Amino acid sequence: MRAEVSGIPVNYLDLGSGPETAVILQGWGTNLSLYRALGEHLAQHMRVLIPELPGFGETPEPPEPWEASDYAAFTREFLRVLGVEKTHLLGHSNGGRIILCLSTSPHPGLELGKLVFLDSAGIVPEKTAKQKRKQTLFKAVRTLLKPFPRLLEAYRQNHGSADYRAASPLMRQTLVKLVNKDLRELMPQVREPSLLIWGTADTDTPLWMGKIFAEKIPDAGLVEVPGAGHYAYLEQPGFVYRVLDAYFGKAEK
């Protein structure tokens, strides 16, 4: 389905029906296919919306590099366009950043229900001495090669992360904004009940980050998914679905 939101045609899924609504917010670089099964499971009991946010899947890029707060404002507008006034939120990885911003800023006319953070991003780890040296070198080389765009692009392709290399120039700037902003100061301001689902083998957003979420969000509970990585909900869907059903009060009696 398509909806025009702030001049951007958004591709999204609209599954199920019922008095409750849930919105699934994607991780960086993903598309709808990775969330369809999760959405279809939740859609047995409620309406589920899964938008491809600007820059991902079939939705065009934002007009300029965005931060998590910009994606949060866009999500609010998406819900306004669809007439949604109350919703649960589930966010995987970067989607968790968006939830943190959305739940801690005023959005008149929108009431949030329960929150679910799935292997969420939002914490910037302290850099090691080796990482600091690498970053300093990268900045120096970038300055030297700025007059030579092809050489600079070749250097970036060899030294940037996989996400960075795969992104367009604008989305690279967006990625830099996202990964360099630590959002843990927002966590104590989250007032909604929050379920944290984390793979114990997650190397992208390690379990220690989940424990910080659990410590700082007032009404939060952490569920560890043994042996799962960054996509715990895909790797062990049966386990995760049972946890979600209990959390939303949909478990079989």
C-alpha distance (Angstrom), angle and dihedral (degrees) to the residues before:
residue distance angle dihedral
M1 . . .
R2 3.80 . .
A3 3.78 134.2 .
E4 3.79 129.2 179.3
V5 3.82 108.1 -127.4
S6 3.81 120.5 176.2
G7 3.79 89.1 -24.7
I8 3.81 93.8 -50.8
P9 3.84 120.8 112.1
V10 3.79 104.2 -131.9
N11 3.78 121.6 -155.4
Y12 3.81 112.0 -146.5
L13 3.78 146.9 156.4
D14 3.80 121.8 -121.8
L15 3.80 109.8 -165.7
G16 3.79 134.7 175.2
S17 3.77 128.8 -12.4
G18 3.76 141.7 -121.1
P19 3.80 142.7 111.3
E20 3.83 92.2 -65.2
T21 3.81 128.4 65.8
A22 3.79 130.3 -160.2
V23 3.80 127.7 -170.2
I24 3.81 121.9 -155.8
L25 3.81 114.5 -152.3
Q26 3.79 114.7 -158.0
G27 3.77 133.1 -129.0
W28 3.79 124.1 -114.3
G29 3.79 115.8 -67.0
T30 3.80 95.6 5.7
N31 3.80 133.2 120.9
L32 3.79 138.4 -153.8
S33 3.79 94.7 -82.4
L34 3.80 91.4 72.1
Y35 3.81 93.1 56.6
R36 3.79 103.3 36.3
A37 3.82 95.9 92.9
L38 3.80 91.7 48.1
G39 3.79 90.0 47.4
E40 3.80 92.9 48.4
H41 3.79 90.7 52.1
L42 3.81 92.8 51.6
A43 3.81 90.2 42.7
Q44 3.80 89.8 69.3
H45 3.80 86.4 78.9
M46 3.82 108.0 19.4
R47 3.77 146.6 13.1
V48 3.81 112.0 -80.3
L49 3.79 126.1 -161.2
I50 3.81 121.0 -167.3
P51 3.81 114.0 -178.1
E52 3.78 125.2 -170.2
L53 3.77 99.0 -133.9
P54 3.83 122.7 -138.6
G55 3.79 111.0 -64.8
F56 3.80 96.8 22.9
G57 3.79 134.6 91.6
E58 3.79 111.6 -24.8
T59 3.82 96.1 -20.8
P60 3.84 114.3 102.2
E61 3.78 121.9 -116.9
P62 3.81 121.3 -89.1
P63 3.80 116.6 -95.9
E64 3.82 91.4 -107.6
P65 3.82 137.8 4.3
W66 3.80 108.5 -61.8
E67 3.79 135.7 -151.9
A68 3.80 125.3 -147.0
S69 3.82 89.6 -94.2
D70 3.82 89.8 57.7
Y71 3.80 90.7 53.0
A72 3.81 88.6 48.1
A73 3.82 91.6 53.7
F74 3.80 89.8 47.3
T75 3.81 91.1 50.7
R76 3.80 89.5 51.7
E77 3.80 89.9 52.1
F78 3.82 90.9 47.3
L79 3.81 89.2 55.6
R80 3.80 91.8 46.4
V81 3.80 91.0 52.7
L82 3.81 90.0 51.5
G83 3.80 92.1 46.4
V84 3.82 95.5 -115.9
E85 3.81 112.4 154.0
K86 3.81 100.0 167.5
T87 3.79 129.2 30.4
H88 3.77 147.2 154.1
L89 3.81 114.7 -123.8
L90 3.80 129.4 -142.1
G91 3.79 118.5 -175.8
H92 3.78 128.9 -174.4
S93 3.82 117.9 -157.5
N94 3.83 105.2 -47.7
G95 3.80 87.9 17.8
G96 3.80 86.5 68.2
R97 3.79 90.1 59.4
I98 3.79 88.9 54.5
I99 3.80 91.9 49.9
L100 3.82 91.0 52.0
C101 3.80 90.5 53.9
L102 3.80 95.0 41.6
S103 3.80 95.1 48.7
T104 3.81 95.4 47.8
S105 3.80 100.8 46.7
P106 3.81 129.1 69.3
H107 3.79 115.0 -95.2
P108 3.81 108.6 170.7
G109 3.78 113.8 -145.8
L110 3.81 95.2 23.2
E111 3.80 123.8 100.4
L112 3.78 119.1 -170.0
G113 3.78 122.4 -146.9
K114 3.80 122.7 -173.3
L115 3.80 123.0 -13.4
V116 3.81 128.8 -143.4
F117 3.79 122.5 -166.1
L118 3.83 112.4 -163.4
D119 3.83 112.1 -164.3
S120 3.76 85.6 -37.2
A121 3.78 130.3 -158.0
G122 3.79 123.4 -144.8
I123 3.80 104.4 106.7
V124 3.79 121.8 93.9
P125 3.82 109.3 -149.4
E126 3.78 118.5 -138.0
K127 3.79 109.8 -98.9
T128 3.77 120.3 -115.8
A129 3.80 120.3 -126.6
K130 3.82 89.1 -103.0
Q131 3.82 91.8 51.7
K132 3.80 91.1 48.8
R133 3.81 91.2 52.2
K134 3.80 90.5 48.2
Q135 3.81 91.4 49.9
T136 3.82 91.8 49.3
L137 3.80 90.7 49.8
F138 3.81 91.9 47.9
K139 3.81 91.8 52.5
A140 3.81 91.8 48.1
V141 3.82 93.4 49.1
R142 3.81 91.1 45.1
T143 3.81 89.9 55.3
L144 3.80 92.6 47.8
L145 3.80 93.8 47.7
K146 3.81 97.0 42.7
P147 3.85 92.1 102.4
F148 3.83 88.6 53.1
P149 3.83 107.3 58.4
R150 3.80 96.4 179.4
L151 3.79 93.2 51.9
L152 3.80 90.6 45.3
E153 3.81 91.4 51.7
A154 3.81 90.7 48.6
Y155 3.80 90.2 51.9
R156 3.80 91.5 49.2
Q157 3.80 91.4 49.5
N158 3.80 90.3 53.9
H159 3.80 98.3 43.0
G160 3.81 108.7 27.1
S161 3.81 125.4 91.9
A162 3.79 119.8 -92.8
D163 3.82 90.4 -105.5
Y164 3.80 90.8 50.0
R165 3.81 93.8 48.2
A166 3.81 92.3 49.0
A167 3.81 94.7 50.3
S168 3.79 129.4 89.9
P169 3.83 117.9 -114.1
L170 3.81 92.0 -96.3
M171 3.79 94.0 46.4
R172 3.80 90.1 47.9
Q173 3.78 88.1 59.7
T174 3.80 88.6 47.7
L175 3.81 91.2 50.9
V176 3.81 91.3 50.9
K177 3.81 90.5 51.7
L178 3.80 91.7 49.4
V179 3.79 100.7 45.7
N180 3.79 95.4 44.1
K181 3.80 97.2 54.2
D182 3.79 116.4 85.3
L183 3.81 111.5 -150.1
R184 3.79 101.1 -175.1
E185 3.82 90.2 110.1
L186 3.82 87.7 67.4
M187 3.80 94.5 55.1
P188 3.83 98.1 81.2
Q189 3.83 87.9 54.0
V190 3.82 93.8 60.2
R191 3.81 107.0 108.4
E192 3.80 101.3 175.5
P193 3.82 122.6 92.3
S194 3.80 106.3 -91.9
L195 3.78 129.9 -157.9
L196 3.81 116.3 -162.1
I197 3.81 116.4 -158.5
W198 3.81 114.4 -172.5
G199 3.78 136.3 174.0
T200 3.78 110.5 -130.3
A201 3.81 90.1 -141.8
D202 3.82 95.6 47.8
T203 3.81 108.5 137.1
D204 3.84 97.1 176.2
T205 3.81 96.4 57.6
P206 3.82 101.6 9.5
L207 3.78 123.6 -146.6
W208 3.80 92.2 -103.9
M209 3.81 86.6 68.9
G210 3.80 90.0 54.6
K211 3.79 89.2 53.3
I212 3.81 89.9 54.7
F213 3.81 89.5 51.7
A214 3.83 88.8 50.8
E215 3.80 92.0 48.6
K216 3.80 97.3 47.4
I217 3.82 104.3 37.0
P218 3.83 106.3 80.2
D219 3.82 99.3 -141.5
A220 3.81 102.6 32.2
G221 3.78 136.5 130.2
L222 3.80 125.2 -166.3
V223 3.81 121.9 -144.2
E224 3.80 115.6 -170.5
V225 3.80 118.4 -149.4
P226 3.83 105.6 -148.7
G227 3.79 114.5 -125.5
A228 3.80 95.3 -5.1
G229 3.78 123.7 130.3
H230 3.80 133.0 -151.5
Y231 3.81 93.0 -47.2
A232 3.80 98.0 51.2
Y233 3.81 92.3 153.7
L234 3.83 89.2 58.5
E235 3.78 98.0 39.4
Q236 3.81 96.3 49.1
P237 3.81 105.3 17.7
G238 3.80 96.2 159.0
F239 3.79 92.1 56.5
V240 3.80 93.9 44.2
Y241 3.81 93.8 45.3
R242 3.81 91.6 53.4
V243 3.79 89.9 51.6
L244 3.81 91.8 48.8
D245 3.81 93.0 46.9
A246 3.80 90.7 53.4
Y247 3.81 91.8 46.0
F248 3.80 93.7 51.1
G249 3.80 92.7 41.7
K250 3.80 93.9 -113.2
A251 3.81 99.3 116.4
E252 3.79 116.2 127.4
K253 3.78 113.6 -101.5
